[in-house]
Amino acid sequence: MTHELSHSLLYQNMNQGRKFGYPRWLLEGVATYSANQMGTYLYPSETETYTLMREGNWIPPEDYETDKEDHVPLSVNNRKPFMYTEFACIVGDLNRRYGRSAFLTYLKRLLTDGDHDTAFRGSFGIGFNEYIAGFRRRVVTATSRTEEN
């Protein structure tokens, strides 16, 4: 229920046009992270998710819910739950790395700003693609989640 409430709170604060432009990966990542769903039901735990990512399982966030999604090879038991936990790991990393305040600024900017890259850079001081490349490098070289920080 917390997962869906997270969606509702974001939707209540955006105009109709933003509902279609808000990054879908972020909606699911925030909802999964906020609901602490990693490690429940079909969702891999945070540790399992990082292990799966280290093994090469990765969907570029911008490919989620596009025609590209089905062509991304993932060697996981359940595709959607893995994707949601991957995105939740990104959300968690942003919060740990830059702080909750910067993350909330990012979410709020996206409610009105249609340019994701501008909102991301303005909130974190780094481009989204640059951040994702760094996140992936940290995931691959770490042996546990705590080493990624």
Buried (B, 14 or more C-beta within 10 A) or exposed (E): EEBEEBBEEBEEEBEEEBEEEBBBBBBBBBBBBBBEBBEEEEBBBBEBBBBBBBEEBBBBBBBBEEEEBEEBEBEBEBBEBBBBBBBBBBBBBBBEBBEEEBBEBBBEBBEEBEEBEBBBBBBBEBEBEEBBEEBBEBBBEBEEBEEBE
